[in-house]
């Protein structure tokens, strides 16, 4: 599988992040959003 295809497949994927609030959580959420994922934080 090539990396471009992987990112295309991730686009629109729903992701739930279970992590305490803070800088690390924000970095994680922003990375998922850059990939085109739909993110919800709990």
C-alpha positions as CSV (number, residue, x, y, z in Angstrom):
1,X,0.0,0.0,0.0
2,X,1.4,3.4,-0.8
3,X,1.3,6.3,1.6
4,X,-0.9,8.5,-0.7
5,X,-3.6,5.8,-0.8
6,X,-3.4,5.4,3.0
7,X,-4.1,9.1,3.5
8,X,-6.9,9.0,1.0
9,X,-8.5,6.1,2.9
10,X,-8.2,8.0,6.2
11,X,-10.1,11.0,4.8
12,X,-13.5,11.2,6.4
13,X,-12.8,8.5,9.0
14,X,-14.4,9.1,12.4
15,X,-11.9,9.1,15.2
16,X,-12.6,9.4,19.0
17,X,-9.6,10.6,21.0
18,X,-9.7,9.6,24.7
19,X,-7.0,11.7,26.3
20,X,-6.7,14.3,29.0
21,X,-7.0,17.9,27.8
22,X,-3.7,19.7,27.1
23,X,-1.0,20.3,24.6
24,X,-0.5,16.6,23.7
25,X,-4.2,16.1,23.1
26,X,-4.2,19.1,20.8
27,X,-1.3,17.9,18.8
28,X,-3.0,14.5,18.4
29,X,-6.3,16.0,17.4
30,X,-4.6,18.4,14.9
31,X,-2.7,15.5,13.3
32,X,-5.9,13.5,12.7
33,X,-7.6,16.6,11.3
34,X,-4.7,17.2,8.9
35,X,-5.3,13.6,7.6
36,X,-8.9,14.6,7.0
37,X,-10.4,12.6,9.9
38,X,-13.6,13.7,11.7
39,X,-12.4,14.0,15.4
40,X,-14.3,13.9,18.6
41,X,-12.5,14.4,21.9
42,X,-13.7,12.7,25.2
